[in-house]
Amino acid sequence: MFGVLLIAYLLFGALSGVIDVWARQGFPVGVAVAVLAAGASAVCVLALYRLSSRVALVLFPLALAGGLAMHAISPFSGLAVIFVALCAAPYRLSPWWAAVFCAADIAGTALVSVWAGVEGAAIFGISMGFGYCVVLVVLFRQLTLTRQLAESRAREAAQAERTRLAREIHDILAHAQSAQIVHLEGARLLLERGEDVPAALDRVTRAVRLARAGLEETRRAVDALRGSDLCLPDRLERLAVEHRSASGTACEVRVAGDLDDVSAGARLAVARTAQEALTNVRKHAPGASAEVSLRRVAGWCELEVRDHGGRAGDEPSGEGGYGLVGMRERAELLGGSLTAGRGEGGFRVLLRVPAVEGGAG
């Protein structure tokens, strides 16, 4: 829009200048000014649109030279060309070359005005007006760049949010549905062979239980994204109850510190990590008791999950989107960290994430 306004003013100003010169100074001078106006205007339009900055660096001085020549032949007739080149340069040239060109534009106009016998007051007014226009154009240009940067950041934020949502969906549905498929496929094979109907029924029951758990996790994720999720202590206690029910072993929860202002992202990371860590305890340390500790340390939220006294089994490999790799990735995206390994008496997972977005540093 700004470019359209500049071109409209350029054409109007150049045509008005030519008509005025033709009326006042006759045919020869009018023709000369008309030729200069046409050439300078065409060059200025080319510099303003669809050409590289290197070409514009050549064209803008040519447009300025044409405008100054018009101004020298008939004072004020070329000011439209000079003004448009002055306003367009900051948009098409690098900051350094734009500054050089604008200074040359203002200084050249003043010198040609003196040579053409323009009054001092008029020269001062033209120079001040051009300087004021340069300041405004630079401010408009900066506002344009700021808006473009904000739009770019908004697009990046939207893409990051889509990626996060995709990770949440994958973590919930892929884990639950893959386990359901295994159980249902096993039940189908047992029924097709007419073998062990109770075992097939047990597999179907497990698949139903997994489906219900997946639905519950989906609801929790939606609540977390809306910011209306359960508070962390209650959610960890629920996970502990589920762990005790599924494994028949003890699971103790300890909470310390003020967790009221913990961000939704941190709450979700803590809940997901606790869930996966307890799942790993059941898978890889059968019979082990578990201990879940959540604490607020300055600007950080720390979750520690330990197991004790289980039978020796394979350590969690961290493979897959729902393993240790997925938990570690989630923590790093929030600016935190996750460490996991053998500790005293069992396996230990420690998650550390900023409690408030951008608050831990």
Secondary structure, DSSP 8 states (H G I E B T S, - for coil): -HHHHHHHHHHHHHHHHHHHHHHHHHHHHHHHHHHHHHHHHHHHHHHHSSS-HHHHHHHHHHHHHHHHHHHHHSTTTTHHHHHHHHHHHHHHS-HHHHHHHHHHHHHHHHHHHHHTT--HHHHHHHHHHHHHHHHHHHHHHHHHHHHHHHHHHHHHHHHHHHHHHHHHHIIIIIHHHHHHHHHHHHHHHHHHHT--HHHHHHHHHHHHHHHHHHHHHHHHHHHHHHT----HHHHHHHHHHHHHHHHSS-EEEEEES--TT--HHHHHHHHHHHHHHHHHHHHHSTT-EEEEEEEEETTEEEEEEEEES----------STTSHHHHHHHHHHTT-EEEEEEETTEEEEEEEEESSTTT--
